[in-house]
Amino acid sequence: MCTTCGCGVGEARVEGHHHHHHDHDHPHDHPHDHGAADRLVRVEQDILAHNDTHAAANRARFAERGIFAVNLVSSPGSGKTTLLARTLADLLARVPCAVIEGDQQTDHDAERIRAAGAPAVQVNTGKGCHLDAHMVGHALDALDPAADSLLFIENVGNLVCPAAFDLGEAHKVVVLSVTEGDDKPLKYPDMFAAADLMVLNKADLLPHVDFDVDRCVDFARRVRPDLPVVQLSATKGDGLDGWYAWLLDGHRRAAGRADAAE
């Protein structure tokens, strides 16, 4: 996880948040004695416990307002921003949507999302390789998503560290493109084990790449039995109905629970 991957110390910047900087609290020193490994484990546990406290606060906030929050995770280049922009274009007329965009640098993706018509806040993690729940809490303050809305959290492109960090979301959705290789679920098992849905994107390219869909699904379900899978093409539109049905069902359930609690 992040304490050993070598992603250096950086500062997160959240658009619209008055504390413009937020220290990324992961240590990145390397053990050089026999006790260092034990200390590293304790530090990792402390980091995750701190994160989980913020995640619980985010989750309570979502539940109170009927917000269905989805954490989109993938490798760089999977097409998840393209999928998100297409999703917003198709769903904004039906449900209120908002987006938290995570990237190490630039606000290009947030601008792209705003162009699709959705409110968005950019979180730049600097040298950090993933979002954490504290960053998301600050982004929520700036974004203030509407009650009964669909909130997309687009994580930094990385199939390792985001697996361990709960952001308070209802579900992690792992996006895998058919150009990446069908053995990704075995290479990055923690991410696929943490996911509640696998989206196979760029399905229109299947005739042109060496990618076995059945093999990939089998590998994914070895680490996460019964993992639902949606195969689609964000650019061509094939298979999007299944993705939208999954989102809208979750949105209805989240809004219904909030109404029942009132």
N, C-alpha and C positions, 0 to 999 in steps of 0.2 A: 504494500500500500504506500501512501504518499510519504511516509516517514523514511522510506528506504529507496524511493525511486530516483532521487536526485534532482527533483524539480526545484529549485532554489527558493529562497525566501523572497516574497514579493508583497505588494500591497494591492488590495482589491479596491476598485473605484466603482461606485454605484451612481448612475445618473440621478440627479435630483435629490441625493441624500446630502445633508449639510455637513456631515463629517467626511469629506471627500476621500479619506483614506481609512483603511481597515487592515490591520496587520494580519497576515496569513500565519496562523500560529503553529505551523508544523516545523519541528526541528529537522535539520538536514546534516547534522554531523554524523560521523561514522564511528562505530565502536572500535576501540583499540585495546580493551581489556576484558577479562572474563565476566565482569559484572555489567558491562555495557549492554549486552543483549537483554538482560533482565530489566535494566532501566528503560531500554527502548520499548519493550513490551508495555511497561507501566505508562510511559508517555503516550503510546498509541491508545491505550485504554482511556487515559485522561482526555485525549483529543476527541475520541469518539463519544465519550460521556458528555463532554461539553457540547459537542455537536447535537447529540440526541436531545439535550435540554431545549435547544433552540428549535429543533425539528418538532418537538411536542408542542411548542408554542405556535409554530406555523400551522400544524395540523389542527389545533383547536380553533385557530382563526379561520381556516378553511371550512371547518365543520359548522361553525357558528353562522357563516354567511352563505353556506350552500355552494361553495366553490369546489369544482372538480379539478384537481391539480395533477398534471401528468409530467413526469420527468423524462425527457427524451435524451437518450444516451446512444453513442455510436463512436466509431472511428472517424477521423477526419475524412471528408469526401464521400460519406455514405449517401448524401443527398437529403439529410434531414431538414435542412433549411428550405430546400425546394419543396419537400413534402409539407412542411409547416406553412409556407406561403400559399401553396395550392389548397391546403385544408382551410385556411382562413378565408380565402376567396370564395370557397364553396359553402362554408358554414356560418359566416358572420351574419347573414340575413336571417338565420334561424336561432342562433344563440349568441349572447355576448361572449366575446373572447378577449384575452389579454396574454401578453408574452413577456417572460423574463429571459433575456438573451445572455448566455455566458460565453465569453471568449477571452483569450489571454490579452489581446490587443484589438483595437479598432471598434467602431460601431457600425460596420458595414451591414452585418446581419440585422441589427435593430432597425436600421434605415430601410432595409428591404422589407421587413415585417410591417413597419409603419406604412410603407407604400401599398401594402396589401389591405390596409384599412384598419389594422388593430393597434391599440395602444401597446407600447413596448418600452421596457427599461433595459438598458445595457449594463451588464456587470463585467468589468474587465478585471481578470484575476492576476494580471501581471505574469510572474513566473509560476504562479500556482496552476495546477493541472486539472482543477475541478472546482465546481461550486460547493459551498457548504451551507448549512442551514442558517448561520448567522448572516451571511451575505444575502441570502434569499429573504430573510426578515427585513433587512434594510431596503431591498428592492420592492418588497410589498408596501412599505411605507411610502415610497416614491410613486409606485404604480397605482395603488388603491383600487384593485380590481372590483368590478361591480358584484353585488350579491348574485347568486345563482349563475355564475359565469364559468366558463371553461378556461382554465389557466394552463398554458404550456410553459414549462421551464426547459429551455434548450441548453443542455449542459455543454461544457467544453468537450471537444472531440477527443475521447480517450476511453478505452475499454478496460482500464485497470482501476484507477483510484475512485471514480464515481460510484463503483459498486458498493463501497463501504460506507458511503455518506448518505444518510437519510436526510432529505430536505423537507420532510413533512408532507410529501406528495401522496396521493392515493395509490399511484402505480408508477413503476419504472417501465418504460417501453424502450427496448433495444432495437435500433434500426441497423440492419445489415444489408449492404448492397451486394448484388450477385457478382460484381467485379472484384470483390475482396477475397474470395476463397470460401469454400463450403466447410472448412474445418475450424473456422473462427470460434464456434461454441466450445470446442475442446481446448483451444489455445487460451481462451479467456473465460474459464468456467464460472468464476465468481460473478461476472456481470450477467451471464445468461441465467445463473441460478437466482439472481436477485430480481430478474425481470418478470413481469406479469403478462407481457405480450412481446412477440418478436415480429417485426415488420421486415419482410424481404422486399427491398426496394430495387428499382431498375430492372424489373422483370422483363421489360421489353428487350433487354440485351441478352437474355438467355440463349438465343440461337447463336450468339457470337462469342460466348465465353465458356470456359470449362468449369461449370458449376452444376453440381448434382443437388437439386432441391430436396429430394427425399433423404439423401445422405445428411445434408445440413440439418434438416428437421430432426432426424434420428439423433444426431450428435447433441442438438440443443435439449432434446427430451431425456438424454442420459443424465444431464446435470439439473434439469428442471422438468420432471415428469408432467405430462399433460399441458405443457406450455402452449398456449394458443398461438397460432401463426397466421398472419395475413400477408399474402403475396400481392404486390401491386407495382405500378409504375406511376410515380408522381408526375412525370412529364407527359405521358400518354393518357393517364387517367384510368387505366385498367386496374380493377381491384379496389378502387377507392371506396366503394360502397361498404365493403366489409369493415374497413378502417373507420369510416364515419359512423356506422352502426355501433361499433364498440365504444366510441367516444360519446355518442349521444345517450347510450344506455347508462354509462357511468355518470354523465351529467344529470340525467333524470333522477338517478338514485341519490346523488349528493344533494340536489335541490329538495327532494322529497324528505330526506332525513332532517334537513334544516327546518323545513316547514313543520314537521312533526314535533320538533323540539320546542317550538314557540308556544 
